[in-house]
């Protein structure tokens, strides 16, 4: 039998990740604050739905968190009793996109209870979660990262040990700052081309064989923007949050990003103009609407 795993956060990313852990033979007890998410999880073969976060954590060797913010991570671990419910020697694997300095503080808090914390945020979107092809950026002591490696291997095809606790969350925020900047710049480039009379699909065909290509031009624009589905599964406001983490970290460390700060400003303006639940690929709609 596999590991006894508690899993909190069964949304767009968390549910397919929990499914893959079940399929890998792990015993997964899951919780989400949303009743509909709990019901979807409970319908999975072998899944055990918990009544709250503490119940999901009770007796688990590993507690996986896939939550929207560091504030929610702290609330689950501390206010909701998940950390107290874990046995000594357990490991918390925070796969959320959290604030690295807050992650270090939570790791110290967990250590006082004899629990380790490994940060392991992911990149690859819902498709990567479903296929088990995520890139996972892990932070924490090498022995603890290695101990949860079988779990990570069930979720991702590339595991990068970025450094000590917080390193994974720092790297994920930096990655998303780059990703968001690429997508904004690519959307603006397509707008220029359209204004000149170029066909966007032909533009991407050329760009993706040239030096201007990026993940945005190869995947996000053709799959979600040109199709007008805007259904990547990752919210625009979550992207803004991650960009803010990276920019704030740079400022605190004396490495403030000038271009990154400008990109964040534009994304914040888009967040104010688009619906609350907008997918992050809808930044292209905002650009096409005549902004900035």
C-alpha positions in Angstrom: 0.0 0.0 0.0 1.1 3.6 -0.6 1.4 6.5 1.7 -1.4 7.8 4.0 -2.0 11.2 2.6 -4.2 14.1 3.7 -5.1 16.5 0.9 -6.7 20.0 1.4 -7.7 22.0 -1.6 -9.6 20.1 -4.2 -10.2 22.7 -6.9 -9.2 22.9 -10.5 -5.7 21.7 -9.8 -6.1 19.8 -6.5 -8.8 17.4 -7.7 -6.8 15.9 -10.7 -3.7 15.8 -8.4 -5.6 13.9 -5.7 -6.9 11.6 -8.4 -3.4 10.8 -9.6 -2.3 10.0 -6.1 -5.1 7.6 -5.7 -4.3 6.0 -9.0 -0.7 5.6 -7.8 -1.9 3.5 -4.9 -1.9 6.1 -2.1 -4.6 6.3 0.5 -6.0 9.9 0.2 -8.3 11.6 2.7 -9.4 14.9 1.2 -11.1 18.1 2.2 -12.2 21.3 0.5 -14.2 24.2 2.0 -16.6 24.0 -1.0 -19.2 21.2 -0.7 -19.2 20.7 -4.5 -15.5 20.1 -4.6 -15.8 17.6 -1.7 -18.5 15.8 -3.6 -16.4 15.5 -6.8 -13.5 14.1 -4.7 -15.8 11.7 -2.9 -16.9 10.3 -6.2 -13.3 9.2 -7.1 -12.6 5.5 -6.7 -10.9 4.9 -3.3 -11.3 8.5 -2.1 -12.2 9.2 1.6 -13.8 12.6 2.1 -13.0 14.4 5.4 -15.3 16.7 7.3 -12.7 19.3 7.9 -9.0 20.0 7.4 -8.0 18.6 10.8 -9.8 15.3 9.9 -8.0 15.2 6.6 -4.6 15.6 8.4 -5.3 13.2 11.4 -2.8 10.3 11.3 -1.5 11.2 7.8 2.2 10.8 7.1 2.0 13.6 4.5 -0.4 16.5 4.3 -0.7 18.1 0.8 -2.0 21.6 0.5 -3.2 23.1 -2.8 -4.6 26.5 -1.7 -5.0 30.0 -3.1 -2.8 32.1 -0.8 -0.4 31.9 2.2 -3.2 33.4 4.4 -5.4 30.4 3.6 -2.4 28.0 4.2 -1.9 29.5 7.6 -5.6 29.3 8.4 -5.8 25.6 7.5 -2.6 24.7 9.4 -3.1 26.8 12.5 -6.7 28.1 12.8 -8.4 24.9 11.5 -6.1 22.6 13.5 -4.5 20.6 10.6 -1.0 21.0 12.0 -2.0 20.0 15.5 -3.7 16.9 14.0 -0.6 15.6 12.3 1.5 13.1 14.0 5.1 13.9 14.9 7.4 13.0 12.0 4.8 13.9 9.4 5.5 16.2 6.4 3.4 19.1 5.1 3.8 19.5 1.4 2.6 23.0 0.4 2.0 22.9 -3.3 0.2 26.2 -3.3 1.7 29.4 -4.7 2.6 30.9 -1.4 4.8 33.7 -0.1 8.3 32.3 0.5 9.1 34.3 3.7 5.7 33.3 5.2 6.5 29.7 4.2 9.7 29.8 6.2 7.8 31.1 9.3 5.3 28.3 8.9 8.1 25.8 8.6 9.5 27.0 11.9 6.1 26.7 13.5 5.7 23.2 12.2 9.2 22.1 13.3 8.2 23.0 16.9 5.6 20.2 16.6 8.0 17.8 15.1 6.5 18.2 11.6 8.6 19.2 8.5 7.3 21.5 5.8 8.4 21.2 2.2 7.2 23.8 -0.3 6.5 22.2 -3.8 4.5 24.6 -6.0 3.8 23.5 -9.6 3.7 24.7 -13.1 1.9 23.2 -16.0 -1.8 24.1 -15.4 -4.8 21.8 -15.3 -3.6 19.8 -18.3 -0.3 19.1 -16.5 -2.2 18.1 -13.3 -4.4 15.7 -15.2 -1.5 14.1 -17.2 1.0 14.0 -14.3 3.4 16.2 -16.3 3.7 19.1 -13.9 7.0 20.8 -13.2 7.4 20.8 -9.4 9.8 23.3 -7.7 10.7 21.9 -4.2 12.1 23.7 -1.3 13.3 22.1 1.9 16.0 19.8 3.4 17.2 17.3 0.8 16.3 14.3 2.9 12.7 15.5 3.3 12.3 16.3 -0.3 13.7 12.8 -1.2 11.2 11.2 1.3 8.2 12.7 -0.5 9.7 12.0 -4.0 7.4 9.1 -4.8 4.4 11.3 -4.1 5.9 14.1 -6.3 6.7 11.6 -9.1 3.1 10.7 -9.3 2.2 14.3 -10.0 5.0 15.7 -12.1 7.5 14.7 -14.8 10.1 17.2 -13.7 11.1 17.7 -10.0 13.5 20.5 -9.3 15.0 20.8 -5.8 15.4 24.6 -5.7 17.0 24.9 -2.3 16.0 25.2 1.3 12.4 25.9 2.6 10.8 28.8 0.7 13.0 28.3 -2.4 10.3 26.5 -4.3 7.7 29.3 -3.6 10.2 32.0 -4.6 11.0 30.2 -7.8 7.3 29.7 -8.7 6.5 33.4 -8.1 9.5 34.4 -10.3 8.4 31.9 -13.0 4.8 33.3 -13.0 6.2 36.9 -13.2 8.0 35.8 -16.4 5.0 33.9 -17.7 2.6 36.8 -17.2 5.0 39.3 -18.8 5.4 37.0 -21.8 1.7 36.7 -22.2 1.1 40.4 -21.9 3.8 41.2 -24.4 2.6 38.5 -26.8 -1.0 39.8 -26.6 0.2 43.3 -27.4 2.2 41.9 -30.4 -0.8 40.2 -31.8 -2.8 43.4 -31.4 -0.2 45.2 -33.5 -0.3 42.5 -36.2 -4.1 42.6 -36.3 -4.0 46.3 -36.7 -1.7 45.9 -39.7 -3.9 43.2 -41.2 -1.9 40.1 -40.3 -3.7 36.8 -39.5 -3.0 35.9 -35.8 -2.7 32.2 -36.6 -0.1 32.9 -39.3 1.7 35.2 -36.9 2.0 32.5 -34.3 3.1 30.0 -36.9 6.0 32.2 -37.8 6.8 33.4 -34.3 6.9 29.8 -32.9 9.6 28.9 -35.4 11.5 32.1 -34.5 13.3 33.7 -31.6 10.1 35.4 -30.2 8.4 32.2 -29.2 7.4 31.4 -25.6 5.0 29.1 -23.8 2.4 31.8 -24.3 2.8 31.8 -28.1 3.1 28.0 -28.4 0.2 27.1 -26.0 -1.8 29.9 -24.3 -2.6 32.0 -27.3 -3.4 29.2 -29.8 -5.3 27.0 -27.2 -7.2 29.6 -25.2 -7.1 33.0 -26.8 -7.5 32.4 -30.6 -10.2 29.8 -29.8 -11.8 32.4 -27.5 -12.3 29.7 -24.8 -10.2 31.4 -22.1 -10.3 28.2 -20.1 -6.8 27.5 -18.9 -8.1 26.9 -15.4 -5.8 29.4 -13.7 -7.5 32.6 -12.6 -6.2 36.1 -13.6 -6.3 37.3 -10.0 -4.1 34.3 -8.9 -1.6 35.3 -11.5 -1.6 38.9 -10.2 -1.1 37.5 -6.7 2.0 35.5 -7.8 3.4 38.5 -9.7 3.0 40.6 -6.6 4.9 38.0 -4.5 7.8 38.1 -6.9 8.0 41.9 -7.2 7.7 42.3 -3.4 10.4 39.7 -2.8 12.7 41.6 -5.3 12.0 44.9 -3.5 12.7 43.4 -0.1 16.0 42.0 -1.4 17.2 45.1 -3.2 16.5 43.6 -6.6 13.3 45.4 -7.5 12.2 44.5 -11.1 11.4 47.6 -13.2 9.8 45.7 -16.1 8.1 43.3 -13.7 6.6 46.1 -11.7 5.2 47.7 -14.9 3.8 44.4 -16.0 2.2 43.9 -12.6 0.7 47.4 -12.8 -1.0 46.5 -16.1 -2.2 43.2 -14.9 -3.7 44.9 -11.9 -5.6 47.3 -14.2 -6.9 44.3 -16.2 -8.0 42.6 -12.9 -10.0 45.8 -12.1 -11.7 45.8 -15.5 -12.4 42.1 -16.1 -15.0 39.9 -14.2 -14.0 38.5 -10.8 -13.6 35.0 -12.1 -11.7 35.8 -15.2 -9.1 33.3 -16.5 -5.6 34.7 -16.7 -5.6 34.3 -20.5 -8.3 36.9 -20.6 -5.6 39.5 -20.3 -5.5 39.2 -24.1 -9.2 40.3 -24.3 -8.3 43.3 -22.1 -5.4 44.2 -24.5 -7.7 43.8 -27.5 -10.2 46.1 -25.9 -7.8 49.0 -26.3 -5.8 48.9 -23.1 -3.5 50.3 -21.9 
